[in-house]
Amino acid sequence: MLNEKLGASGLRATRKRELIYGILLESTDHPTADEVYARAKSDIPSISLATVYNCLVTLARCDLVKPVNFERDPTRYCPNLKEHAHFHDIESGRVYDVDLDPGTVARLHEILPAGFEAASIDITFRGAAKARRSSGRLARAATADGAST
């Protein structure tokens, strides 16, 4: 798929692009460019952060990965191209894929305003693991709002 998508854009699969794409395919943590860079250094010690950024931009433009943005956090990269949502754990900073079944996706398209069609869907859940909620930031936020925990 890498060769096909790059070729359709008039590009070729270089060793560095293959490495960066491979790192993303093996990752379930939606790494940032800095995290991809740190992982790539072990295979290509001379790779620069600028090269990693350029590869990530190219992969995103060729629809091989999706950039994922959370407010002011650094961009993360997701190789899962199926319609899905993300869960952003505000305690740990980790990002998890949330599968959306076809029925849910269809229902989301149905609730759009009349005459509109969505090209894509971006859904992000924010929260924390239930086991950490009572002692974490979510409990403090709920208490500050007057809610009981």
CNS distance restraints for C-alpha pairs under 8 A (distance, minus, plus):
assign (resid   1 and name CA) (resid   5 and name CA) 6.10 0.50 0.50
assign (resid   2 and name CA) (resid   6 and name CA) 6.04 0.50 0.50
assign (resid   2 and name CA) (resid  13 and name CA) 6.94 0.50 0.50
assign (resid   2 and name CA) (resid  18 and name CA) 7.76 0.50 0.50
assign (resid   2 and name CA) (resid  64 and name CA) 7.23 0.50 0.50
assign (resid   3 and name CA) (resid   7 and name CA) 5.73 0.50 0.50
assign (resid   3 and name CA) (resid  12 and name CA) 6.59 0.50 0.50
assign (resid   3 and name CA) (resid  13 and name CA) 5.78 0.50 0.50
assign (resid   4 and name CA) (resid   8 and name CA) 6.10 0.50 0.50
assign (resid   5 and name CA) (resid   9 and name CA) 6.72 0.50 0.50
assign (resid   5 and name CA) (resid  62 and name CA) 5.83 0.50 0.50
assign (resid   5 and name CA) (resid  63 and name CA) 7.44 0.50 0.50
assign (resid   5 and name CA) (resid  64 and name CA) 7.29 0.50 0.50
assign (resid   6 and name CA) (resid  10 and name CA) 6.42 0.50 0.50
assign (resid   6 and name CA) (resid  11 and name CA) 4.88 0.50 0.50
assign (resid   6 and name CA) (resid  12 and name CA) 5.69 0.50 0.50
assign (resid   6 and name CA) (resid  13 and name CA) 6.67 0.50 0.50
assign (resid   6 and name CA) (resid  59 and name CA) 7.94 0.50 0.50
assign (resid   6 and name CA) (resid  62 and name CA) 6.21 0.50 0.50
assign (resid   7 and name CA) (resid  11 and name CA) 5.03 0.50 0.50
assign (resid   7 and name CA) (resid  12 and name CA) 5.79 0.50 0.50
assign (resid   9 and name CA) (resid  62 and name CA) 6.90 0.50 0.50
assign (resid  13 and name CA) (resid  17 and name CA) 5.97 0.50 0.50
assign (resid  13 and name CA) (resid  18 and name CA) 6.21 0.50 0.50
assign (resid  14 and name CA) (resid  18 and name CA) 6.11 0.50 0.50
assign (resid  15 and name CA) (resid  19 and name CA) 6.12 0.50 0.50
assign (resid  16 and name CA) (resid  20 and name CA) 6.14 0.50 0.50
assign (resid  16 and name CA) (resid  55 and name CA) 7.53 0.50 0.50
assign (resid  17 and name CA) (resid  21 and name CA) 5.98 0.50 0.50
assign (resid  17 and name CA) (resid  55 and name CA) 5.67 0.50 0.50
assign (resid  17 and name CA) (resid  59 and name CA) 7.91 0.50 0.50
assign (resid  18 and name CA) (resid  22 and name CA) 5.94 0.50 0.50
assign (resid  19 and name CA) (resid  23 and name CA) 6.16 0.50 0.50
assign (resid  19 and name CA) (resid  40 and name CA) 7.03 0.50 0.50
assign (resid  20 and name CA) (resid  24 and name CA) 6.39 0.50 0.50
assign (resid  20 and name CA) (resid  36 and name CA) 7.02 0.50 0.50
assign (resid  20 and name CA) (resid  40 and name CA) 6.89 0.50 0.50
assign (resid  20 and name CA) (resid  52 and name CA) 7.13 0.50 0.50
assign (resid  20 and name CA) (resid  55 and name CA) 6.97 0.50 0.50
assign (resid  20 and name CA) (resid  56 and name CA) 7.42 0.50 0.50
assign (resid  21 and name CA) (resid  25 and name CA) 6.20 0.50 0.50
assign (resid  21 and name CA) (resid  59 and name CA) 7.46 0.50 0.50
assign (resid  22 and name CA) (resid  26 and name CA) 6.20 0.50 0.50
assign (resid  23 and name CA) (resid  27 and name CA) 6.21 0.50 0.50
assign (resid  23 and name CA) (resid  36 and name CA) 6.95 0.50 0.50
assign (resid  23 and name CA) (resid  39 and name CA) 7.43 0.50 0.50
assign (resid  23 and name CA) (resid  40 and name CA) 7.54 0.50 0.50
assign (resid  24 and name CA) (resid  28 and name CA) 7.89 0.50 0.50
assign (resid  24 and name CA) (resid  30 and name CA) 7.57 0.50 0.50
assign (resid  24 and name CA) (resid  31 and name CA) 7.50 0.50 0.50
assign (resid  24 and name CA) (resid  36 and name CA) 7.69 0.50 0.50
assign (resid  24 and name CA) (resid  77 and name CA) 7.30 0.50 0.50
assign (resid  24 and name CA) (resid  78 and name CA) 7.05 0.50 0.50
assign (resid  24 and name CA) (resid  79 and name CA) 6.09 0.50 0.50
assign (resid  25 and name CA) (resid  79 and name CA) 5.83 0.50 0.50
assign (resid  27 and name CA) (resid  31 and name CA) 7.34 0.50 0.50
assign (resid  28 and name CA) (resid  96 and name CA) 7.46 0.50 0.50
assign (resid  29 and name CA) (resid  94 and name CA) 6.52 0.50 0.50
assign (resid  29 and name CA) (resid  95 and name CA) 5.98 0.50 0.50
assign (resid  29 and name CA) (resid  96 and name CA) 6.87 0.50 0.50
assign (resid  30 and name CA) (resid  76 and name CA) 5.38 0.50 0.50
assign (resid  30 and name CA) (resid  77 and name CA) 5.08 0.50 0.50
assign (resid  30 and name CA) (resid  78 and name CA) 5.22 0.50 0.50
assign (resid  30 and name CA) (resid  94 and name CA) 7.98 0.50 0.50
assign (resid  30 and name CA) (resid  95 and name CA) 6.34 0.50 0.50
assign (resid  30 and name CA) (resid  96 and name CA) 7.86 0.50 0.50
assign (resid  31 and name CA) (resid  35 and name CA) 5.54 0.50 0.50
assign (resid  31 and name CA) (resid  36 and name CA) 6.15 0.50 0.50
assign (resid  31 and name CA) (resid  76 and name CA) 5.22 0.50 0.50
assign (resid  31 and name CA) (resid  77 and name CA) 5.80 0.50 0.50
assign (resid  31 and name CA) (resid  78 and name CA) 7.78 0.50 0.50
assign (resid  32 and name CA) (resid  36 and name CA) 6.24 0.50 0.50
assign (resid  32 and name CA) (resid  74 and name CA) 6.42 0.50 0.50
assign (resid  32 and name CA) (resid  75 and name CA) 5.83 0.50 0.50
assign (resid  32 and name CA) (resid  76 and name CA) 4.36 0.50 0.50
assign (resid  32 and name CA) (resid  77 and name CA) 6.38 0.50 0.50
assign (resid  33 and name CA) (resid  37 and name CA) 6.00 0.50 0.50
assign (resid  33 and name CA) (resid  49 and name CA) 7.67 0.50 0.50
assign (resid  33 and name CA) (resid  52 and name CA) 6.65 0.50 0.50
assign (resid  33 and name CA) (resid  53 and name CA) 6.21 0.50 0.50
assign (resid  33 and name CA) (resid  56 and name CA) 7.55 0.50 0.50
assign (resid  33 and name CA) (resid  75 and name CA) 7.44 0.50 0.50
assign (resid  33 and name CA) (resid  76 and name CA) 7.08 0.50 0.50
assign (resid  33 and name CA) (resid  77 and name CA) 7.95 0.50 0.50
assign (resid  34 and name CA) (resid  38 and name CA) 6.24 0.50 0.50
assign (resid  34 and name CA) (resid  49 and name CA) 7.23 0.50 0.50
assign (resid  35 and name CA) (resid  39 and name CA) 6.36 0.50 0.50
assign (resid  36 and name CA) (resid  40 and name CA) 6.04 0.50 0.50
assign (resid  36 and name CA) (resid  52 and name CA) 7.31 0.50 0.50
assign (resid  37 and name CA) (resid  41 and name CA) 6.18 0.50 0.50
assign (resid  37 and name CA) (resid  47 and name CA) 7.86 0.50 0.50
assign (resid  37 and name CA) (resid  48 and name CA) 7.56 0.50 0.50
assign (resid  37 and name CA) (resid  49 and name CA) 5.95 0.50 0.50
assign (resid  37 and name CA) (resid  52 and name CA) 6.07 0.50 0.50
assign (resid  38 and name CA) (resid  42 and name CA) 7.51 0.50 0.50
assign (resid  39 and name CA) (resid  43 and name CA) 7.82 0.50 0.50
assign (resid  40 and name CA) (resid  44 and name CA) 6.08 0.50 0.50
assign (resid  40 and name CA) (resid  45 and name CA) 7.53 0.50 0.50
assign (resid  40 and name CA) (resid  47 and name CA) 7.39 0.50 0.50
assign (resid  41 and name CA) (resid  45 and name CA) 4.42 0.50 0.50
assign (resid  41 and name CA) (resid  46 and name CA) 7.07 0.50 0.50
assign (resid  41 and name CA) (resid  47 and name CA) 6.35 0.50 0.50
assign (resid  47 and name CA) (resid  51 and name CA) 6.60 0.50 0.50
assign (resid  47 and name CA) (resid  52 and name CA) 7.48 0.50 0.50
assign (resid  48 and name CA) (resid  52 and name CA) 6.50 0.50 0.50
assign (resid  49 and name CA) (resid  53 and name CA) 6.24 0.50 0.50
assign (resid  50 and name CA) (resid  54 and name CA) 6.13 0.50 0.50
assign (resid  51 and name CA) (resid  55 and name CA) 6.07 0.50 0.50
assign (resid  52 and name CA) (resid  56 and name CA) 6.14 0.50 0.50
assign (resid  53 and name CA) (resid  57 and name CA) 6.18 0.50 0.50
assign (resid  54 and name CA) (resid  58 and name CA) 6.15 0.50 0.50
assign (resid  55 and name CA) (resid  59 and name CA) 6.08 0.50 0.50
assign (resid  56 and name CA) (resid  60 and name CA) 6.12 0.50 0.50
assign (resid  56 and name CA) (resid  77 and name CA) 7.93 0.50 0.50
assign (resid  57 and name CA) (resid  61 and name CA) 6.08 0.50 0.50
assign (resid  58 and name CA) (resid  62 and name CA) 6.14 0.50 0.50
assign (resid  59 and name CA) (resid  63 and name CA) 6.34 0.50 0.50
assign (resid  59 and name CA) (resid  64 and name CA) 5.19 0.50 0.50
assign (resid  59 and name CA) (resid  65 and name CA) 5.91 0.50 0.50
assign (resid  60 and name CA) (resid  64 and name CA) 5.71 0.50 0.50
assign (resid  60 and name CA) (resid  65 and name CA) 4.96 0.50 0.50
assign (resid  60 and name CA) (resid  66 and name CA) 5.72 0.50 0.50
assign (resid  60 and name CA) (resid  67 and name CA) 6.71 0.50 0.50
assign (resid  64 and name CA) (resid  79 and name CA) 6.69 0.50 0.50
assign (resid  64 and name CA) (resid  81 and name CA) 7.57 0.50 0.50
assign (resid  65 and name CA) (resid  77 and name CA) 6.41 0.50 0.50
assign (resid  65 and name CA) (resid  78 and name CA) 5.49 0.50 0.50
assign (resid  65 and name CA) (resid  79 and name CA) 4.46 0.50 0.50
assign (resid  65 and name CA) (resid  80 and name CA) 7.01 0.50 0.50
assign (resid  65 and name CA) (resid  81 and name CA) 6.78 0.50 0.50
assign (resid  66 and name CA) (resid  77 and name CA) 5.68 0.50 0.50
assign (resid  66 and name CA) (resid  78 and name CA) 5.07 0.50 0.50
assign (resid  66 and name CA) (resid  79 and name CA) 6.34 0.50 0.50
assign (resid  66 and name CA) (resid  80 and name CA) 7.56 0.50 0.50
assign (resid  66 and name CA) (resid  81 and name CA) 7.03 0.50 0.50
assign (resid  67 and name CA) (resid  75 and name CA) 6.25 0.50 0.50
assign (resid  67 and name CA) (resid  76 and name CA) 5.76 0.50 0.50
assign (resid  67 and name CA) (resid  77 and name CA) 4.70 0.50 0.50
assign (resid  67 and name CA) (resid  78 and name CA) 6.36 0.50 0.50
assign (resid  68 and name CA) (resid  75 and name CA) 5.69 0.50 0.50
assign (resid  68 and name CA) (resid  76 and name CA) 4.98 0.50 0.50
assign (resid  68 and name CA) (resid  77 and name CA) 5.76 0.50 0.50
assign (resid  68 and name CA) (resid  78 and name CA) 6.81 0.50 0.50
assign (resid  69 and name CA) (resid  73 and name CA) 6.88 0.50 0.50
assign (resid  69 and name CA) (resid  74 and name CA) 6.97 0.50 0.50
assign (resid  69 and name CA) (resid  75 and name CA) 4.98 0.50 0.50
assign (resid  69 and name CA) (resid  76 and name CA) 6.40 0.50 0.50
assign (resid  70 and name CA) (resid  74 and name CA) 7.57 0.50 0.50
assign (resid  70 and name CA) (resid  75 and name CA) 7.37 0.50 0.50
assign (resid  83 and name CA) (resid  99 and name CA) 7.55 0.50 0.50
assign (resid  83 and name CA) (resid 100 and name CA) 6.55 0.50 0.50
assign (resid  83 and name CA) (resid 105 and name CA) 7.47 0.50 0.50
assign (resid  83 and name CA) (resid 120 and name CA) 7.97 0.50 0.50
assign (resid  83 and name CA) (resid 121 and name CA) 7.20 0.50 0.50
assign (resid  84 and name CA) (resid  97 and name CA) 6.69 0.50 0.50
assign (resid  84 and name CA) (resid  98 and name CA) 5.72 0.50 0.50
assign (resid  84 and name CA) (resid  99 and name CA) 4.95 0.50 0.50
assign (resid  84 and name CA) (resid 100 and name CA) 5.09 0.50 0.50
assign (resid  84 and name CA) (resid 122 and name CA) 7.90 0.50 0.50
assign (resid  84 and name CA) (resid 123 and name CA) 7.70 0.50 0.50
assign (resid  85 and name CA) (resid  97 and name CA) 6.02 0.50 0.50
assign (resid  85 and name CA) (resid  98 and name CA) 4.88 0.50 0.50
assign (resid  85 and name CA) (resid  99 and name CA) 6.46 0.50 0.50
assign (resid  85 and name CA) (resid 100 and name CA) 6.83 0.50 0.50
assign (resid  85 and name CA) (resid 122 and name CA) 6.49 0.50 0.50
assign (resid  85 and name CA) (resid 123 and name CA) 4.85 0.50 0.50
assign (resid  85 and name CA) (resid 124 and name CA) 5.80 0.50 0.50
assign (resid  85 and name CA) (resid 125 and name CA) 7.63 0.50 0.50
assign (resid  86 and name CA) (resid  95 and name CA) 6.52 0.50 0.50
assign (resid  86 and name CA) (resid  96 and name CA) 5.56 0.50 0.50
assign (resid  86 and name CA) (resid  97 and name CA) 4.75 0.50 0.50
assign (resid  86 and name CA) (resid  98 and name CA) 5.38 0.50 0.50
assign (resid  86 and name CA) (resid 123 and name CA) 6.37 0.50 0.50
assign (resid  86 and name CA) (resid 124 and name CA) 4.81 0.50 0.50
assign (resid  86 and name CA) (resid 125 and name CA) 6.13 0.50 0.50
assign (resid  87 and name CA) (resid  95 and name CA) 5.64 0.50 0.50
assign (resid  87 and name CA) (resid  96 and name CA) 5.08 0.50 0.50
assign (resid  87 and name CA) (resid  97 and name CA) 6.42 0.50 0.50
assign (resid  87 and name CA) (resid  98 and name CA) 6.63 0.50 0.50
assign (resid  87 and name CA) (resid 124 and name CA) 5.70 0.50 0.50
assign (resid  87 and name CA) (resid 125 and name CA) 4.57 0.50 0.50
assign (resid  87 and name CA) (resid 126 and name CA) 5.76 0.50 0.50
assign (resid  87 and name CA) (resid 127 and name CA) 7.51 0.50 0.50
assign (resid  88 and name CA) (resid  93 and name CA) 6.54 0.50 0.50
assign (resid  88 and name CA) (resid  94 and name CA) 6.05 0.50 0.50
assign (resid  88 and name CA) (resid  95 and name CA) 4.67 0.50 0.50
assign (resid  88 and name CA) (resid  96 and name CA) 6.62 0.50 0.50
assign (resid  88 and name CA) (resid 124 and name CA) 6.87 0.50 0.50
assign (resid  88 and name CA) (resid 125 and name CA) 6.06 0.50 0.50
assign (resid  88 and name CA) (resid 126 and name CA) 4.84 0.50 0.50
assign (resid  88 and name CA) (resid 127 and name CA) 6.54 0.50 0.50
assign (resid  88 and name CA) (resid 128 and name CA) 7.86 0.50 0.50
assign (resid  89 and name CA) (resid  93 and name CA) 5.25 0.50 0.50
assign (resid  89 and name CA) (resid  94 and name CA) 5.36 0.50 0.50
assign (resid  89 and name CA) (resid  95 and name CA) 6.24 0.50 0.50
assign (resid  89 and name CA) (resid 126 and name CA) 6.00 0.50 0.50
assign (resid  89 and name CA) (resid 127 and name CA) 5.24 0.50 0.50
assign (resid  89 and name CA) (resid 128 and name CA) 4.82 0.50 0.50
assign (resid  89 and name CA) (resid 129 and name CA) 7.26 0.50 0.50
assign (resid  90 and name CA) (resid  94 and name CA) 7.59 0.50 0.50
assign (resid  90 and name CA) (resid 126 and name CA) 6.41 0.50 0.50
assign (resid  90 and name CA) (resid 127 and name CA) 5.59 0.50 0.50
assign (resid  90 and name CA) (resid 128 and name CA) 5.89 0.50 0.50
assign (resid  91 and name CA) (resid 127 and name CA) 7.62 0.50 0.50
assign (resid  91 and name CA) (resid 128 and name CA) 5.88 0.50 0.50
assign (resid  91 and name CA) (resid 136 and name CA) 7.29 0.50 0.50
assign (resid  91 and name CA) (resid 137 and name CA) 7.07 0.50 0.50
assign (resid  92 and name CA) (resid 128 and name CA) 7.89 0.50 0.50
assign (resid 100 and name CA) (resid 104 and name CA) 6.03 0.50 0.50
assign (resid 100 and name CA) (resid 105 and name CA) 6.39 0.50 0.50
assign (resid 101 and name CA) (resid 105 and name CA) 6.48 0.50 0.50
assign (resid 102 and name CA) (resid 106 and name CA) 6.06 0.50 0.50
assign (resid 103 and name CA) (resid 107 and name CA) 6.13 0.50 0.50
assign (resid 104 and name CA) (resid 108 and name CA) 6.22 0.50 0.50
assign (resid 105 and name CA) (resid 109 and name CA) 6.45 0.50 0.50
assign (resid 106 and name CA) (resid 110 and name CA) 6.33 0.50 0.50
assign (resid 107 and name CA) (resid 111 and name CA) 6.56 0.50 0.50
assign (resid 108 and name CA) (resid 112 and name CA) 7.13 0.50 0.50
assign (resid 109 and name CA) (resid 117 and name CA) 7.27 0.50 0.50
assign (resid 109 and name CA) (resid 118 and name CA) 6.83 0.50 0.50
assign (resid 112 and name CA) (resid 116 and name CA) 6.38 0.50 0.50
assign (resid 112 and name CA) (resid 117 and name CA) 7.21 0.50 0.50
assign (resid 112 and name CA) (resid 118 and name CA) 7.85 0.50 0.50
assign (resid 127 and name CA) (resid 138 and name CA) 7.30 0.50 0.50
assign (resid 128 and name CA) (resid 132 and name CA) 6.77 0.50 0.50
assign (resid 128 and name CA) (resid 133 and name CA) 6.32 0.50 0.50
assign (resid 128 and name CA) (resid 138 and name CA) 7.35 0.50 0.50
assign (resid 129 and name CA) (resid 133 and name CA) 6.37 0.50 0.50
assign (resid 130 and name CA) (resid 134 and name CA) 7.72 0.50 0.50
assign (resid 132 and name CA) (resid 136 and name CA) 5.64 0.50 0.50
assign (resid 133 and name CA) (resid 137 and name CA) 7.16 0.50 0.50
assign (resid 133 and name CA) (resid 138 and name CA) 5.65 0.50 0.50
assign (resid 133 and name CA) (resid 139 and name CA) 5.76 0.50 0.50
assign (resid 134 and name CA) (resid 138 and name CA) 7.44 0.50 0.50
assign (resid 134 and name CA) (resid 139 and name CA) 5.31 0.50 0.50
assign (resid 134 and name CA) (resid 149 and name CA) 6.78 0.50 0.50
assign (resid 135 and name CA) (resid 139 and name CA) 6.29 0.50 0.50
assign (resid 135 and name CA) (resid 140 and name CA) 7.90 0.50 0.50
assign (resid 136 and name CA) (resid 140 and name CA) 6.71 0.50 0.50
assign (resid 137 and name CA) (resid 141 and name CA) 6.03 0.50 0.50
assign (resid 138 and name CA) (resid 142 and name CA) 6.08 0.50 0.50
assign (resid 139 and name CA) (resid 143 and name CA) 6.11 0.50 0.50
assign (resid 139 and name CA) (resid 149 and name CA) 6.05 0.50 0.50
assign (resid 140 and name CA) (resid 144 and name CA) 6.11 0.50 0.50
assign (resid 141 and name CA) (resid 145 and name CA) 6.30 0.50 0.50
assign (resid 142 and name CA) (resid 146 and name CA) 6.41 0.50 0.50
assign (resid 142 and name CA) (resid 147 and name CA) 5.08 0.50 0.50
assign (resid 142 and name CA) (resid 148 and name CA) 6.66 0.50 0.50
assign (resid 142 and name CA) (resid 149 and name CA) 6.82 0.50 0.50
assign (resid 143 and name CA) (resid 147 and name CA) 5.25 0.50 0.50
assign (resid 143 and name CA) (resid 148 and name CA) 6.00 0.50 0.50
assign (resid 143 and name CA) (resid 149 and name CA) 6.98 0.50 0.50
